[in-house]
Amino acid sequence: MDALVVGAGPAGLVAAEELGRAGARVLVAERMPSPARKFLMAGKSGLNLTKDEDPALIAAAYGAGAGPVPRIVGAFGPAEIRAWAEGLGQPLFTGSTGRVFPVAMKASPLLRAWLTRLDGFGVQLRTRWHWTGDGFDTPEGPVRVDARATVLAMGGASWRRLGSDGAWAVHLAATGLPVALFQPANAGLSVAWSNHMSPLFGAPVKNVALLTGDVEARGEFVIARTGLEGGGIYAVSRAVREGAPLALDLKPDLTEAEIRARLARAKGSLGNRLRKLGLDPAQRALLMEFARPLPDDLAPLIKRLPVPHEGLRPLDEAISTAGGLMWDALDVDLMLKDRPGTFACGEMLDWEAPTGGYLLTACLATGRHAGQAAARFLGL
């Protein structure tokens, strides 16, 4: 066998595609009963493949600690991903926010076409193969694969029921490789609600700004039984995880003085005055939940409502994870410095990205980068 790819998520499959295209004999080993389960789950909300925006903004989205990810995405970014997906027979469209989706609004047609392409390259897929660090536990018993190049693409440590359990980190750390502790990224917030909030569970919170330190982010989220969930919360989860306090601006398009003047002009009960200000039931409920007893001057609270919480939701509930195999272990080709011929890619590397297409873009880009480097290592 020329090449072994461990993990059949997007990063592993695109690495296998590059190796197969180069003429390598490739085996893909996947611990789950079928490939790309998290990819398919992402397709249930439309499969946001990438983000059509300025390359500088895309690079900046990966933030501090992303190592070579911005550079690698620069070589295989939105335009290249669009061409790749369309080459698999999947027409795409760009939404109003720049997010790019298949017209089919699901992942299964793309995955079927992708697996057909891999089969045409002679790529073999084995499922229910659990990597043990030096081999695999399989339904047929222990198996060792003798390959001249290996690409590790085993994902992060969230959504373990879909295959990403992070168990590989123990094996790599035991050999002396630097592995950063997994932490939740793009995660909801745990909030201990009072009883009066239960009628609001499931209610969306719109037209607010989320404030973390000096950063202001617009985004929607949902009042959930466990706390706050959704894209707006995910956008600030990194800052919250790193200790920044969180507050809500319930009227981001009004100044404090304008809010104060409008409340003064409104008549009737407090609830009626807040309705006249334009706060919807979910916003009013959050104000009452987080700020009682209410002061006479509500304007400062409406502009900056502190959100008391119990931290991010558990790791396994996160959309993605921070942490993983650290950049110090890798060279520019994503090859392990002390293991020539072994490469790593995707979410198992120590980077994180916001939702909105950035995460999948980087998984595909790093998988392609590692697959091409592995092909070069093989002399193909």
Salt bridges, closest charged atoms under 4 A:
ASP2 OD1 - ARG25 NH2 3.36
ASP2 OD1 - ARG148 NH2 3.15
GLU17 OE2 - ARG21 NH2 3.06
GLU17 OE2 - ARG117 NH1 2.73
GLU18 OE2 - ARG21 NH1 3.38
GLU53 OE1 - LYS51 NZ 3.55
ASP134 OD2 - ARG144 NH1 3.73
ASP165 OD2 - ARG31 NH2 3.47
GLU216 OE2 - ARG218 NE 3.84
GLU242 OE2 - ARG238 NE 3.38
ASP249 OD2 - LYS303 NZ 2.71
ASP253 OD1 - ARG218 NH2 2.87
GLU256 OE2 - ARG260 NH2 2.84
GLU289 OE1 - HIS196 ND1 3.31
ASP297 OD2 - ARG260 NH2 3.01
ASP316 OD1 - ARG160 NE 3.74
GLU317 OE1 - ARG313 NE 3.05
ASP333 OD1 - ARG376 NH2 3.11
GLU347 OE1 - LYS38 NZ 3.13
GLU352 OE2 - ARG238 NE 3.48
GLU352 OE2 - ARG241 NH2 2.56
